[in-house]
Structures are given as C-alpha cells and as structure tokens.
Amino acid sequence: MITEQSAQYYAKSASNHDRIYDRPERKDDLKAMHGHVADTLRGHTVLELACGTGYWTRILAGVADHVVATDINPEMIAMARLRALPADKVTLRVADAWDLPDDLGDFTAVFIGFWW
C-alpha cells in the first residue's frame, strides 16, 4: 500500500520522474520492453495502474484499443496530460490503485510499469 509520505514524494518529483528512462545503460532493455509490452497488450482494453507521467501510457496508446491510466497523484496525471495522448484512446484518472473506484470500466488487461 502506498503511504501518504510516498505519495507526497512522487508528487514532488513528478517533473523529474522520467529521467530514470534516460540513462544510456537502460536503452537496450527499454527497447526490448517496449516491444514486449506492445506485443502483449495489442488490441486490449487496458487499465494502467500508477501511470506516473504517462511514459508507458504513450506506448500502450499506440497498440491498445483503449487505456484508462490512473495515478494517485494529480501532479503525475498533469504531467501525463502534457504528452498529448490521443483522447479517443486514453482516459487519465486520479485514482488509488489500492482503492479503485467502481466506475473505471471493464478491462481485458492490467499494466503496472516500474512498480516492482
């Protein structure tokens, strides 16, 4: 379960969050992960938990039928909105992954990236 302290940390670090993906030593692994995620979730209706700034949401939007991307922090959702994700394919919602609202919809897959 995410604590209030953890949520505050991620909210404060939202603008720097994607720097973890910029490290050169991660380039090859990320390329492989992009392909794996795309192949696995192609054509699905995806619930994305803890979407952060929308880094993976962008990948999902390219292959999924629809994505509902959620994060507990409004600051992260605001950063994800800056990616100009296709409105017909992506819905961004503030939601706690441990206490999801009943009105999110029906899904054929769930994705949680970088939450291990």
Secondary structure, 3 states (H helix, E strand, C coil): CCCHHHHHHHHHCHHHHHHHHCCHHHHHHHHHHHHHHHHHHCCCEEEEECCCCCHHHHHHHCCCCEEEEEECCHHHHHHHHCCCCCCCCEEEEECECCECCCCCCCCCEEEECCCC
